[in-house]
Structure formats: C-alpha cells, structure tokens
C-alpha cells in the first residue's frame, strides 16, 4: 500500500517529517517498508521552450535547437528526437546536471556543433511512460525556467506500507489518516460531498435486482448522463501516479481515486451497453464466460458472483469488469456501481480465475458496508465536475439486512493483566475513543461500539491489542518469561499410543494408516442400518471426488479395504491394525468431535481350530486383545455376547471394561463378506482408544514365586449350548475365590457322546495359597461346592 505524504495532509494536519511519520506508524502496527522521495533525482531539471529548430549540417538524424530556459540567452542544444516543434515546452537538463541513471550532463560537440544541455524524454527522467517516442512535450500553463518538479507537482513523498490482513481498514488514505488522528489525537477533515441532481428519476432509467444476497449484502448505483470521457486533470493524475496507479481517463481515474481515498472499490459501466437497462447481481451460470478488462476470456462456474445485464455477464463481482460494458471514448452515459461483496466469495473467485486486482485485494479483507453510499456520492460529484455529466435523481440501494455496529465488552482488569501495566479505566476509554470507537462505562466493564470499517475487531482480546498498540508497545514494561519449569516428556496418552503400536506389532499385526476421507457408499458395504448414528457424517465442501467426499466415522471400511487389496495380491496371513481418528458431527457446533479409535482385521488360513467350532480367527484375535490388555495393566475386561451390524450374528462379542462398552470383536457378517468378495473369513475389532487410555496403568504389583505346591483338579461339564463359558467361570471363581488360583478351559466337545443341544466343557482348576500347603479335604470341599452350585444355577452335570 503506497501512501502519498502530501495527499495525507489534505485529511489530517500533522508536523511529522516523513521519517518520523514512518516510525510512528510502525510503532502503531503499520509496518513501513520504505520512504521514497518522488522527483528527488530530477530536482535540477528545468522547463525550456524551443524558439528555433533547424537540421544539423553534418547529421541527418540530428536537429539543432535554440531553447529558452529563462536565462539571458537561449541555449543551443543538439537533439536526436523528431517529435518537437518551435513553441513546444520540454524538460531540459542543464550542463552540470546529474541524471537519474548517474550520467552527468556536460558541454559537448556533436558532429562539430556544440550542445549546452539535453532535452529529455519521460524514460530519461524515470517518469511514467507517456507513450511517445521522443521528448516529453509539456502541456498547459507552465512557466519557462521553473523547475519541472514544481510545475508538475511531483515533489511528493511516498510511504510504502506492508499491511497485514488485520489492517484492511488502512487500505485507503482516509484509513491511514484515521490512524494518524488516533496517534496525535486530532480530528480528520473528511471530504465534503454535495450531489446536485437533475429532476429525472433513476427508476425510469435502470432496473436493479440482487438475486444472491448472501454474496452481495449491499448494492448501490447511480446513473450519470452527458459525460465526456477525456484525460483527467493534472491534480488527479498526480495523486494516482503517486500511489502507483496509471491514469486512464477521467471516469476510470475517479473510481480509482475513490478506491485509494476511501478504500471502497467502484465500477463504472457504459449505460448504453446494458441490455434491457437491467443490472442483475447473480451467481454465474454453468459454462458462462466473460472477457475481462485484461482481455482474457474467463470460464465461470456457479459458485462465482457476477454482475449481469438482461442478457449476459458484464463483470466478475468484486474482481474485474468485462470488456462488453467498459467505459471508452464514446461513452456518454454511465451506471456507477458501489457495492459490498462477501470476502470469502471474492477470495475464491479471485484465486480460481488467477486475478488479483486492487478491488479484490480489499474485498477479500473486508470493506466497510456502511461507506458504500458515501463513496458513490463522492464519485458521482467528481464525475459531474470533471466530465460535465448530470446526475439522475435517486440512488438504487438494495440493503435489506442492515449491519449494526458490534458492541464488545472489555474488562479493564483484563487489559492490565495482559499488558503487564496498570491501566486505569478512564485511560483505556480515552485511547479507544481516539481510535473512533464509542465507549460506554458499565462499572467493571466497558461497552465498546466497533465501527463497521473495523472488520478485524471481533473479540475482547482484539480491543486489548488496540489499547497496546496505541499506547505504544515500546512503553510497555519488559517482563521476563516466568513459569514452572517442567520436564519435557510425552503425555500419558502419547505413551499409551506408543506402547500400543509396539505391543500390537510384537503380537504380529502390521500398522496401516488410511485417509480420513472415505466414500459414503462404504456405509452400505459394511451393512450399516439406515438409522445408524455412524452414518451421520461431515461432507467436504470441495472434495476431490466421491471416493474422498466425507470424513470417516469408523475405521472398519478402511481396514477391510486394506485386507481386500492384500488378498487380491495373493498375500497370505493378513494381520493389520490402525490407530486413528474418526469424526462425529456435533449438534450446534461447526466442527466435529474427533475420537481416537483402535481397530484391527485379520485373515489367516493356517490357524489350528482347537475348539472345533470353525472360529479360529475369532479366538486368535481375542487372544491378541487379551495379551494387549494384560500388557497395559487393564483390569476388569469382560467379553459377552454382542450384536454389531458389520459382524457375524453368532460370532460377535461386546467388550466391556469396568462396566463401560469398549467396543466389539467378531467375524465379519456374511453379507459384508459377500460385498467385499472375501474367499476366507475375516475377523475384526474396533475399540474406543480413550477408554483404553483411561484404564491403562503403568503400575505393576509384585507377586513372589509360590513357596507351596498347587493342587490341580479337572472338571468336565455337560451344559446347554446357550450357556457361555463366562457364566461358568464366574461361578467357579466366586465359590473358590479364597483358595482358587486360576481356572482355564482346555476342551470343548460336541459329538456322539453328548446329547444334541448340549456341549461338553472341560476346565483345569489350580488351587494354592501363599502361607501353607492345602489339604485334600480343603480342596475337595471347595470342588464339591463348585459342582453343586453349577448344577443348581446352570443345570451343569458332571460328565461321566
């Protein structure tokens, strides 16, 4: 952002030198990249008038001129340019002058003729190119002999600001003037606007509609007739050139002037090029195209906002106008637009089309919605003055949802605590009021009204920053960092994650990492009911394709896909696990809940079916889990019959830890097996990892080796098929808890010697205590009680 020192002084009176001003602005947060003195290297160039011109007698391409530079005698200057005539006024470098490129002008002989200086072009003076091949011919009432920089008013100083996005309110001369006003505590002189209108009504001239209010919350426009498009006056050109904008014509230059003065982008349309006298603010149509002012054809999409007439798009809203409605030398009537566009929409459109304009730069960062009408009237007034135009009565102003100024509560104590210095409430109030905030005292709080142009101030902490920067960061006390010194180490959760990866790898599983984005078709593929909460998902707004269009809510589809990929490549004995996040939508919140899950999947065809129930994969993975839980010190784990839509209805267990559901383990459902075309059975589990972390412990209890021998008893029971082993083990452990060391199932049999609907289970019971050797009578007594209790509660009979 380039700021003209002289231009600034039109709005605020200050006594700082350019260097002092640069320092003050930098301390207030507006970083200054540099200060440039315009015209400093052409200070000695004077105005000359050609009084005589003749051909060089020894060179066809040279001319010998007499030039009046305000001295007693005209100077003789030899020149190679062809575009000058007698009476023209031109810049002249006298003998002894040093040019911008470092060359010193000396008296010299050119083909035998002495030359006492040099007449100059714009390129030789490092001035904006005038498009002429030859000398810089000066127009207007310019006094011969005076300095060029004085006559052209180019002795300005330009301050280059490197503004961060939160200083969008300083992307204008008025915005920077407000900052200086706050620094020196003086009022700003705002431009006075007075619009003189003709009696014709704008309602008879133009029909304006806004069809996309979400992308264009406010749109205003005026019609101006009888304009004459021509060069801008010198004062306007110089202001624009000082801030790096090339003058074009009086109409366009005025819109750019307002852009730099007030920070409000404007656009002028040739009224006679608007089909049906209509202006429609709408989203672009599919495959719609427009040729922008840079003469590039742009392909639009339905997410982009355009300004259209009754037939076509004529402007990419907030980014760049179209050639089909631009103001040119033949324009007589214009429709002048001043609007406010959604920053996100402009940013996306600008990047998609690879266009970065002065207008898009401001709209992307946020523009004051309440300055729209003022900027429109200011521009209309200038157009009328500089082009002879007449302003049609009335404004088209579509602003259905008026934006009110925000009110933020600020706690003075909070300011003092954060800034490390005691700030009185009255002091904070005065500082904020200097920033043009309205402040109301509410006891222990201040109610601060934020003007609409301060789009960066949204929370209390933003106000604290405003107080700090205006008070002066250099004045705040230097405070050394303080706090408790703690050892840098991993959290308990991070330690459990590391241990999980190590343990499962040692148990034979390979870790995989899948994308967090999945295909929604996977929900049907893993057999989820239509009303399952797992189907609630977050959809990506701009996915690469359907394959990666939603955030995953379960790890199972990714793991089954991994198994399928390896199975198709004839990999045997597939054993995989994943530790990763799933994303659950949270009602009333924009961001989902992120939950950490642990899941595994195996497909093995070399497992021994020790129970003869054709479920070796289930028991193998269950054994891995039991080993894993034991290694992490997790106690209170229970496996009970469970149901899960993705798992086999008869081979699924619900896993609980200390009463909380940890997850599910089971073979995949036959329908899921078919959906994935698996030839061999696949067993999976998915667990809540946060519960694992909560129940894991690093504490281990030491048990010395037993001093006394154990007594072992075997028991074979015939029970109904619907009795599970946990029911039996719970009864055995409850009866024998005082002397029973362990119980282990070692045989399951169903066959000819066992009645249909029943099964035989054989257990090994080990009895031992730490202080003595148990007697047979003690062991037999407990054994008999166990057998009796099993019979009474489960109908379990001792197998003969």
C-alpha positions in Angstrom: 0.0 0.0 0.0 1.5 3.3 -1.2 0.6 6.4 0.8 1.2 10.0 -0.5 2.6 12.3 2.2 1.1 15.4 0.5 -2.2 13.7 -0.1 -2.5 12.6 3.6 -2.1 16.2 4.7 -5.4 17.1 3.0 -7.2 15.0 5.6 -5.1 15.4 8.8 -2.8 18.2 9.9 0.5 16.8 11.4 4.0 18.1 11.9 6.0 14.8 11.5 8.7 14.5 8.9 8.3 11.5 6.6 10.8 9.6 8.6 9.1 10.5 11.9 5.7 9.5 10.5 7.1 6.2 9.3 8.4 5.5 12.8 5.1 6.4 14.4 3.1 4.2 12.0 5.4 1.3 12.5 5.1 1.5 16.3 1.3 1.5 15.8 1.5 -1.7 13.9 1.5 -0.4 10.3 4.9 -1.6 9.2 6.7 0.8 6.9 8.8 -0.9 4.1 10.4 2.4 2.9 10.1 6.1 2.2 10.5 7.3 -1.5 11.1 10.9 -2.4 9.4 11.4 -5.7 11.3 13.8 -8.1 14.4 13.9 -5.8 16.7 12.7 -8.7 15.3 15.3 -11.2 15.4 18.3 -8.9 17.7 20.2 -11.3 15.6 19.7 -14.4 14.1 23.0 -15.7 11.3 23.9 -18.2 12.6 25.1 -21.6 10.8 26.5 -24.6 12.0 25.7 -28.2 12.5 29.0 -30.0 14.3 27.7 -33.1 14.8 24.4 -34.8 17.0 23.5 -37.8 18.6 20.5 -39.3 22.2 19.6 -38.3 24.5 20.3 -41.2 26.6 17.2 -40.6 24.0 14.6 -39.4 20.5 13.9 -41.0 19.1 12.4 -37.8 20.0 15.3 -35.5 18.4 18.7 -35.0 20.0 21.9 -33.6 17.6 23.9 -31.4 17.6 27.2 -29.6 15.9 26.7 -26.2 14.7 29.4 -23.8 15.3 28.3 -20.2 14.7 31.7 -18.5 18.3 32.9 -18.8 19.5 36.0 -20.7 20.4 33.9 -23.8 18.8 30.9 -25.3 20.8 27.7 -25.1 21.9 25.8 -28.2 21.1 22.1 -27.8 21.6 19.2 -30.3 18.8 16.7 -30.1 18.1 13.4 -31.9 14.3 13.4 -31.3 11.8 14.2 -34.0 8.6 15.0 -32.2 9.3 18.6 -31.1 8.3 21.8 -32.8 9.1 25.5 -32.3 7.0 26.7 -29.4 7.0 23.4 -27.5 7.9 23.3 -23.8 10.2 20.5 -22.8 12.2 19.3 -19.8 15.9 20.5 -20.0 18.9 19.2 -18.2 21.5 22.0 -18.0 25.2 21.5 -18.0 26.3 20.1 -14.6 23.0 18.2 -14.0 23.2 14.6 -12.9 20.6 12.4 -14.5 18.7 9.6 -12.6 20.9 7.0 -14.3 24.0 8.7 -12.9 25.1 10.4 -16.2 26.4 13.9 -15.8 25.4 16.5 -18.5 28.5 18.2 -20.0 29.1 20.7 -22.8 29.8 18.6 -25.8 30.4 18.7 -29.5 28.1 16.5 -31.6 29.3 16.3 -35.2 31.0 19.6 -34.9 28.2 21.5 -33.2 28.4 22.4 -29.5 25.5 21.4 -27.3 24.9 23.1 -23.9 22.5 20.6 -22.3 19.9 17.9 -23.1 16.2 17.9 -23.7 14.6 14.9 -22.0 12.0 12.1 -22.5 9.9 10.6 -19.7 12.1 7.5 -19.7 15.3 9.5 -19.2 13.6 11.2 -16.2 12.2 7.9 -14.7 8.7 9.3 -15.0 5.6 7.3 -16.1 5.8 6.5 -19.8 3.7 8.9 -21.9 3.7 6.5 -24.8 5.6 8.9 -27.1 8.8 8.1 -28.9 10.7 11.2 -28.3 10.7 14.2 -26.0 8.3 14.8 -23.1 6.2 17.6 -24.5 4.6 19.6 -21.7 1.1 20.9 -21.8 -0.8 23.6 -20.0 0.2 26.8 -18.3 3.8 26.0 -17.4 6.4 28.7 -16.7 9.6 28.6 -18.6 12.7 28.5 -16.4 11.0 27.0 -13.3 11.8 23.5 -12.0 10.0 20.6 -13.6 9.1 19.0 -10.2 7.5 22.3 -9.0 5.5 22.9 -12.2 4.2 19.2 -12.4 3.8 18.9 -8.6 5.8 15.7 -8.4 7.8 16.6 -5.4 5.9 14.2 -3.3 7.0 11.6 -0.7 5.6 8.1 -0.9 5.5 5.9 2.2 5.3 2.1 1.4 3.2 0.2 4.0 3.4 -3.6 4.4 -0.1 -4.2 5.9 -1.1 -7.4 7.5 -4.6 -8.7 6.8 -6.0 -7.3 10.1 -5.2 -3.7 8.9 -7.6 -3.8 6.0 -9.1 -0.6 7.3 -5.8 1.1 6.4 -6.0 0.3 2.7 -7.0 3.9 1.9 -5.8 7.4 2.5 -8.7 8.0 5.0 -7.8 4.8 6.8 -4.2 5.8 7.3 -5.4 9.4 8.3 -7.6 7.8 11.0 -4.5 6.1 12.4 -2.6 9.3 12.5 -5.6 11.0 14.0 -5.5 8.4 16.8 -1.8 8.8 17.3 -1.8 12.7 17.6 -5.4 13.0 18.9 -6.7 15.3 16.2 -9.8 15.3 14.1 -9.9 14.2 10.4 -11.2 16.5 7.7 -13.5 14.3 5.7 -14.2 15.3 2.0 -17.5 17.3 1.8 -20.0 15.7 -0.5 -22.7 17.6 -2.2 -24.6 16.0 -5.1 -26.6 18.1 -7.5 -29.3 16.0 -9.3 -31.5 16.6 -12.3 -35.2 16.0 -12.0 -35.3 12.7 -14.0 -35.8 9.8 -11.7 -33.5 6.8 -11.6 -36.5 4.5 -11.5 -37.1 5.4 -15.2 -33.5 4.6 -16.2 -32.4 1.3 -14.6 -33.8 -1.9 -13.0 -31.5 -3.4 -10.4 -32.0 -6.8 -8.8 -29.8 -8.8 -6.3 -30.5 -12.5 -6.5 -27.6 -13.6 -4.3 -27.9 -11.5 -1.1 -25.6 -14.0 0.7 -22.8 -13.0 -1.6 -23.8 -9.3 -2.0 -25.3 -7.9 1.2 -25.5 -4.4 -0.2 -25.6 -3.0 -3.7 -26.0 0.7 -4.8 -25.8 2.6 -8.0 -26.4 5.9 -9.8 -27.0 6.9 -13.4 -25.0 9.9 -14.8 -25.7 11.3 -18.3 -24.0 13.7 -20.6 -20.5 12.7 -19.6 -17.5 13.5 -21.7 -14.7 10.9 -21.5 -11.3 12.7 -21.6 -7.9 13.0 -19.9 -8.0 13.7 -16.2 -6.8 17.0 -14.8 -3.2 17.1 -13.6 -4.0 17.0 -9.9 -5.9 13.8 -10.3 -3.2 12.2 -12.4 -0.5 13.1 -10.0 -2.4 11.7 -7.0 -2.9 8.4 -8.8 0.7 8.2 -10.1 2.0 8.9 -6.6 0.3 5.7 -5.2 1.2 3.6 -8.2 -1.9 3.7 -10.4 -1.7 4.6 -14.1 -4.2 7.2 -15.2 -6.6 6.1 -18.0 -9.4 8.6 -18.4 -11.4 10.9 -16.1 -14.2 8.4 -15.4 -12.0 5.4 -14.5 -9.5 7.6 -12.7 -12.2 8.9 -10.4 -13.2 5.4 -9.4 -9.6 4.6 -8.7 -9.3 7.9 -6.8 -12.2 6.9 -4.5 -10.7 3.4 -4.1 -7.5 4.9 -2.8 -9.2 7.7 -0.8 -11.9 5.8 0.9 -11.0 2.1 0.3 -14.3 1.4 -1.4 -14.0 -0.2 -4.9 -16.3 1.2 -7.5 -17.1 0.3 -11.1 -18.4 2.4 -14.0 -20.5 0.7 -16.7 -21.3 2.2 -20.1 -25.1 2.6 -19.6 -25.8 2.2 -23.3 -24.2 -1.3 -23.3 -26.5 -2.7 -20.7 -29.1 -4.9 -22.3 -32.7 -4.1 -21.3 -31.4 -1.4 -19.0 -31.0 -4.0 -16.3 -28.4 -4.8 -13.7 -28.7 -8.2 -12.0 -26.4 -9.5 -9.3 -26.4 -13.2 -9.5 -24.4 -16.4 -9.5 -22.8 -17.3 -12.8 -24.4 -19.9 -14.9 -22.8 -23.2 -15.8 -20.2 -22.8 -18.6 -20.8 -19.0 -18.7 -17.9 -16.9 -20.0 -16.8 -13.3 -19.8 -13.9 -11.4 -21.3 -12.4 -9.2 -18.5 -10.7 -5.9 -18.9 -7.3 -7.5 -19.2 -8.7 -9.0 -22.5 -8.6 -12.6 -21.1 -11.7 -14.9 -21.6 -12.7 -16.3 -18.2 -14.6 -19.6 -17.6 -17.0 -19.1 -14.8 -18.8 -21.5 -12.5 -22.0 -21.5 -10.4 -20.1 -20.6 -7.2 -18.9 -17.2 -8.7 -20.8 -14.0 -8.4 -21.3 -11.8 -11.4 -22.9 -8.6 -12.4 -25.1 -9.1 -15.4 -27.5 -7.2 -17.6 -30.6 -8.6 -19.2 -28.7 -11.0 -21.4 -25.1 -11.7 -20.2 -22.5 -11.4 -17.5 -20.7 -8.0 -17.7 -18.5 -8.1 -14.6 -16.9 -10.6 -12.2 -18.2 -9.1 -9.0 -15.5 -7.6 -6.8 -12.7 -8.8 -9.0 -12.7 -7.2 -12.5 -15.1 -5.7 -15.1 -15.8 -7.0 -18.5 -14.9 -5.5 -21.9 -18.5 -5.7 -23.0 -19.6 -2.9 -20.7 -16.4 -0.9 -20.3 -16.3 2.9 -20.5 -14.5 4.2 -23.6 -14.1 7.4 -25.5 -17.6 7.1 -27.0 -19.3 6.7 -23.6 -22.0 9.4 -22.9 -24.0 7.8 -20.1 -22.7 5.6 -17.2 -24.1 3.4 -14.5 -21.9 3.8 -11.4 -21.8 0.9 -9.0 -20.8 0.9 -5.3 -21.3 -2.4 -3.5 -20.2 -4.8 -0.8 -19.4 -8.4 -1.6 -18.7 -11.4 0.5 -15.0 -11.7 1.3 -14.9 -15.5 1.0 -16.6 -15.5 -2.3 -14.3 -12.8 -3.8 -11.3 -14.7 -2.5 -12.3 -18.0 -4.0 -13.2 -16.4 -7.3 -10.0 -14.4 -7.5 -7.9 -17.4 -6.9 -9.9 -19.6 -9.3 -9.5 -17.1 -12.1 -5.9 -16.1 -11.1 -6.9 -12.4 -11.0 -5.6 -10.2 -8.2 -6.9 -6.7 -8.5 -6.9 -3.6 -6.2 -10.6 -4.2 -5.8 -10.4 -7.9 -4.9 -7.5 -7.2 -2.5 -9.8 -5.0 -0.5 -13.0 -7.1 -0.7 -11.1 -10.2 0.4 -10.0 -8.5 3.6 -13.4 -6.8 4.3 -14.8 -3.4 3.3 -17.0 -1.1 5.3 -20.5 -1.8 4.3 -21.8 1.5 5.6 -19.4 3.6 3.4 -20.9 2.3 0.2 -23.4 5.2 -0.4 -20.9 7.9 0.7 -18.3 6.7 -1.7 -20.9 6.5 -4.5 -22.0 10.1 -4.0 -18.4 11.3 -3.7 -17.5 9.7 -7.0 -20.7 11.0 -8.7 -19.9 14.5 -7.6 -16.4 14.3 -9.0 -17.6 12.8 -12.3 -20.1 15.6 -12.7 -17.4 18.2 -12.1 -14.7 16.7 -14.3 -16.8 15.3 -17.2 -19.7 17.7 -17.4 -22.2 14.9 -16.5 -25.6 15.3 -15.0 -26.6 13.1 -12.1 -30.0 11.5 -12.4 -32.1 11.9 -9.2 -32.1 9.0 -6.7 -30.0 6.0 -5.8 -30.6 2.3 -6.2 -29.8 1.0 -2.8 -30.5 -2.7 -2.1 -29.6 -3.2 1.6 -32.3 -5.5 3.2 -30.3 -6.6 6.2 -28.7 -3.5 7.8 -25.5 -4.3 9.5 -25.3 -2.8 13.0 -22.1 -1.8 14.7 -20.8 -4.6 17.0 -20.6 -4.0 20.8 -17.9 -5.8 22.7 -17.5 -5.8 26.5 -13.9 -5.0 27.7 -12.7 -5.7 31.2 -10.1 -3.1 32.3 -8.5 -5.6 34.7 -8.0 -8.0 31.7 -6.2 -5.2 29.9 -3.8 -4.6 32.8 -3.2 -8.3 33.4 -2.3 -9.0 29.8 -0.2 -5.9 29.2 1.7 -6.1 32.4 0.9 -2.5 33.4 -1.9 -0.9 35.4 -4.3 0.8 33.1 -7.0 3.0 34.6 -10.5 2.6 33.1 -10.6 6.3 32.0 -7.2 5.9 30.3 -8.5 2.9 28.3 -11.6 4.7 27.4 -9.7 7.7 26.0 -7.4 5.5 24.0 -10.2 3.7 22.4 -12.2 6.9 21.7 -9.1 8.2 19.9 -9.4 5.2 17.6 -13.0 6.3 16.8 -14.7 3.7 19.0 -17.7 4.7 21.1 -17.2 3.6 24.7 -19.8 3.4 27.5 -18.8 2.9 31.1 -20.6 0.0 32.7 -18.9 -0.3 36.1 -16.3 -3.1 36.0 -16.7 -3.3 32.2 -16.6 -1.0 29.2 -19.1 -1.5 26.4 -17.2 -0.6 23.2 -19.1 0.0 19.9 -17.0 -1.0 16.9 -17.5 1.0 13.7 -18.3 -1.1 10.6 -14.9 -0.4 8.9 -13.1 -2.2 11.7 -13.9 -5.7 10.4 -10.8 -7.0 12.2 -12.1 -6.3 15.8 -14.3 -9.3 16.8 -13.4 -10.2 20.4 -12.2 -8.6 23.7 -8.6 -9.6 23.0 -8.7 -7.5 19.8 -9.5 -4.4 21.9 -6.6 -5.2 24.3 -4.3 -5.2 21.2 -5.8 -1.8 20.1 -5.0 -0.4 23.6 -1.5 -1.7 23.5 -0.5 -0.5 20.0 -2.0 3.0 20.5 -0.4 3.3 24.0 2.9 2.1 22.4 4.5 -1.3 22.6 7.8 0.5 23.3 6.3 1.9 26.5 5.1 -1.4 28.0 7.3 -2.8 30.7 9.7 -5.5 29.6 8.7 -8.7 31.6 10.9 -11.8 31.6 9.0 -15.0 30.9 8.2 -16.9 34.0 6.5 -20.1 35.0 7.1 -23.6 36.4 10.0 -25.5 34.9 8.8 -28.9 34.0 10.5 -31.8 32.4 9.6 -32.2 28.7 8.0 -35.5 28.2 5.2 -37.3 26.5 1.7 -37.2 27.9 0.2 -40.5 29.3 -2.0 -40.7 26.2 1.0 -40.4 23.9 2.8 -43.1 25.9 -0.1 -45.5 25.6 -0.3 -44.8 21.9 3.4 -45.6 21.5 3.0 -48.8 23.6 0.0 -49.8 21.6 2.0 -49.7 18.3 4.9 -51.6 19.9 2.7 -54.3 21.5 0.5 -55.0 18.5 3.5 -55.1 16.3 5.1 -57.7 18.6 1.9 -59.7 18.5 2.2 -60.0 14.8 0.0 -57.2 13.4 1.2 -54.6 10.8 0.2 -51.0 11.2 -1.7 -49.2 8.4 -2.7 -45.5 8.0 -5.7 -44.7 5.9 -7.1 -41.4 4.6 -9.6 -39.7 6.9 -11.8 -39.2 3.8 -13.9 -42.1 2.6 -16.7 -42.9 0.1 -20.2 -42.8 1.6 -21.0 -46.0 -0.3 -18.9 -47.8 2.3 -21.8 -47.5 4.9 -23.9 -49.8 2.7 -21.0 -52.1 2.0 -20.4 -52.7 5.8 -24.1 -53.3 6.3 -24.9 -50.3 8.5 -28.7 -49.7 9.1 -30.1 -46.6 7.6 -30.8 -45.1 11.0 -27.3 -45.9 12.4 -25.6 -42.9 14.1 -22.4 -43.9 12.4 -24.0 -42.7 9.1 -24.1 -39.1 10.4 -21.1 -37.6 8.7 -19.3 -34.4 7.7 -19.3 -33.8 4.0 -16.4 -32.0 2.4 -17.3 -28.8 0.6 -14.8 -29.3 -2.2 -13.9 -33.0 -2.4 -11.5 -34.5 -5.0 -14.3 -36.9 -5.9 -17.0 -39.1 -4.3 -14.2 -41.6 -3.3 -13.0 -39.0 -0.7 -16.1 -36.9 -0.1 -16.8 -37.4 3.6 -14.9 -37.6 6.9 -14.8 -41.2 8.3 -16.9 -42.1 11.3 -15.4 -45.6 11.7 -12.1 -47.3 10.8 -13.6 -50.5 9.6 -14.1 -49.6 5.9 -10.5 -48.6 5.5 -9.2 -51.8 7.2 -11.5 -54.1 5.1 -10.3 -52.3 2.0 -6.7 -53.0 3.1 -7.5 -56.7 3.6 -9.1 -56.8 0.1 -6.1 -55.1 -1.5 -3.7 -57.6 0.0 -6.0 -60.6 -0.6 -6.3 -59.6 -4.3 -2.5 -59.7 -4.5 -2.4 -63.2 -3.0 -0.9 -62.2 0.3 -1.4 -64.9 2.9 -2.0 -64.4 6.6 -3.1 -60.8 6.6 -2.9 -59.2 10.1 -3.4 -55.4 10.2 -4.3 -52.7 12.8 -4.9 -48.9 12.7 -4.9 -46.3 15.4 -6.6 -43.2 14.0 -9.3 -40.5 14.4 -12.9 -40.7 13.4 -15.1 -37.6 13.1 -18.5 -37.4 14.7 -20.8 -34.4 13.9 -21.7 -32.4 17.0 -25.1 -30.8 17.0 -25.0 -27.0 17.2 -21.2 -26.9 16.5 -19.4 -26.2 13.3 -16.5 -28.6 14.0 -17.0 -32.3 14.6 -15.9 -34.3 17.6 -12.6 -36.1 16.9 -12.5 -39.6 18.6 -9.5 -41.8 18.6 -10.2 -45.5 17.7 -8.2 -48.7 17.6 -9.2 -51.3 15.1 -7.7 -54.5 13.6 -8.5 -57.0 10.9 -7.1 -60.5 10.2 -7.5 -63.1 7.5 -5.5 -66.3 8.3 -5.9 -69.8 6.9 -3.2 -71.6 8.9 -4.8 -71.4 12.4 -5.5 -74.6 14.4 -9.2 -75.0 15.2 -8.6 -76.1 18.8 -12.3 -75.8 19.8 -13.6 -77.5 16.6 -16.1 -74.7 16.1 -14.7 -73.2 12.9 -14.0 -69.9 14.6 -10.2 -70.0 15.0 -9.8 -66.4 13.7 -12.1 -65.1 16.3 -10.3 -66.8 19.2 -6.9 -65.8 17.7 -7.7 -62.1 17.6 -9.4 -62.4 21.0 -6.2 -63.8 22.4 -4.2 -60.9 20.9 -6.5 -58.5 22.6 -6.3 -60.3 26.0 -2.5 -60.2 25.7 -2.6 -56.5 24.8 -4.9 -55.6 27.7 -2.7 -57.5 30.1 0.4 -55.8 28.9 -1.2 -52.4 29.5 -2.3 -53.4 33.0 -6.0 -53.1 32.1 -8.2 -55.0 34.5 -11.9 -55.6 34.6 -12.2 -56.6 30.9 -15.3 -58.6 30.1 -16.3 -60.4 26.9 -20.0 -61.0 26.4 -22.3 -61.9 23.6 -22.9 -58.9 21.4 -24.5 -57.6 18.2 -22.9 -55.4 15.6 -24.3 -54.8 12.1 -20.9 -55.4 10.4 -20.2 -58.6 12.4 -21.5 -62.2 12.3 -24.6 -62.6 14.4 -23.3 -65.7 16.2 -19.6 -64.8 16.4 -19.6 -61.3 17.9 -18.6 -60.2 21.4 -19.2 -56.9 23.2 -16.1 -55.9 25.1 -16.6 -54.0 28.3 -14.0 -52.6 30.8 -15.2 -51.8 34.3 -18.8 -51.6 33.1 -18.1 -49.3 30.1 -18.5 -50.5 26.5 -15.0 -50.6 24.9 -16.0 -51.9 21.5 -16.8 -55.0 19.5 -14.9 -58.1 18.2 -16.2 -60.5 15.7 -16.1 -62.2 12.3 -17.5 -60.0 9.5 -21.1 -60.6 8.6 -21.7 -63.0 5.8 -23.3 -60.1 3.8 -20.2 -58.0 4.3 -18.1 -61.0 3.3 -20.0 -61.2 0.1 -19.9 -57.4 -0.5 -16.1 -57.5 -0.4 -15.8 -60.8 -2.2 -13.6 -62.3 0.5 -13.0 -66.1 0.0 -11.6 -66.6 3.5 -13.2 -65.4 6.8 -12.1 -62.0 8.2 -12.2 -61.1 11.9 -12.2 -57.5 13.1 -12.4 -55.4 16.2 -12.9 -51.6 16.8 -12.3 -50.1 20.2 -12.6 -46.7 21.9 -9.0 -45.8 22.5 -9.8 -43.1 25.0 -11.2 -45.8 27.3 -8.1 -47.8 26.9 -6.0 -44.8 28.0 -8.2 -44.2 31.0 -8.0 -47.8 32.2 -4.3 -48.5 31.3 -1.8 -48.2 34.1 2.0 -48.3 34.4 1.7 -49.6 38.0 2.6 -53.3 38.4 2.1 -55.4 41.5 4.9 -57.8 42.6 3.9 -61.4 43.4 6.7 -63.6 44.7 7.1 -67.1 43.3 4.9 -69.6 45.2 6.6 -71.4 48.1 4.0 -74.1 48.4 2.7 -76.7 45.8 -0.5 -76.4 43.9 -3.4 -78.8 43.8 -4.9 -79.4 40.4 -8.4 -80.6 39.7 -10.1 -81.1 36.3 -13.8 -80.9 35.8 -15.8 -81.8 32.7 -19.3 -80.4 32.5 -22.3 -81.0 30.1 -24.3 -77.9 29.7 -26.8 -76.4 27.3 -25.5 -74.9 24.1 -26.7 -71.5 25.2 -24.6 -71.4 28.3 -21.3 -69.5 27.7 -18.0 -70.2 29.4 -18.0 -66.8 31.3 -21.1 -67.8 33.2 -19.4 -71.0 34.3 -16.1 -69.3 35.2 -17.8 -66.6 37.2 -19.5 -69.2 39.4 -16.2 -71.2 39.8 -14.3 -68.1 40.8 -16.9 -66.8 43.2 -17.0 -70.1 45.2 -13.3 -70.8 45.1 -12.0 -67.3 45.4 -10.1 -67.8 48.7 -8.0 -70.8 47.6 -8.5 -70.9 43.8 -5.5 -69.5 41.9 -6.8 -70.0 38.3 -9.3 -71.6 36.1 -8.8 -72.5 32.4 -11.0 -74.0 29.8 -9.0 -76.7 27.9 -11.6 -78.6 25.9 -14.9 -78.2 24.1 -16.6 -81.2 22.7 -19.9 -81.8 20.8 -20.5 -85.2 19.3 -21.9 -88.7 19.6 -21.4 -89.0 23.3 -23.1 -85.7 24.0 -26.9 -85.2 23.6 -28.0 -82.7 20.8 -28.4 -79.2 22.1 -25.7 -79.7 24.7 -21.9 -79.4 24.8 -19.1 -80.7 27.0 -16.7 -78.2 28.6 -13.6 -79.3 30.5 -11.8 -76.9 32.9 -8.5 -77.1 34.8 -8.7 -75.6 38.3 -5.5 -74.8 40.2 -5.7 -74.4 44.0 -3.0 -72.7 46.0 -2.5 -70.3 48.9 0.7 -68.4 49.9 1.0 -69.4 53.6 0.7 -73.2 53.6 0.1 -76.4 51.7 -3.6 -77.1 51.1 -5.0 -80.4 52.2 -7.1 -82.7 50.0 -10.0 -82.2 52.3 -9.9 -78.4 51.8 -9.7 -78.7 48.0 -12.3 -81.4 47.7 -14.7 -79.4 49.9 -14.5 -76.4 47.6 -14.6 -78.6 44.5 -17.9 -80.2 45.6 -19.4 -76.7 46.4 -18.5 -75.6 42.9 -20.1 -78.6 41.2 -23.2 -78.2 43.3 -23.5 -74.5 42.5 -23.0 -75.1 38.8 -25.8 -77.7 38.8 -28.2 -75.5 40.8 -27.7 -72.4 38.7 -26.9 -73.6 35.2 -28.0 -77.2 35.2 -24.4 -78.3 34.6 -23.8 -82.0 35.0 -20.5 -83.8 35.6 -19.6 -85.7 32.5 -19.1 -89.4 33.3 
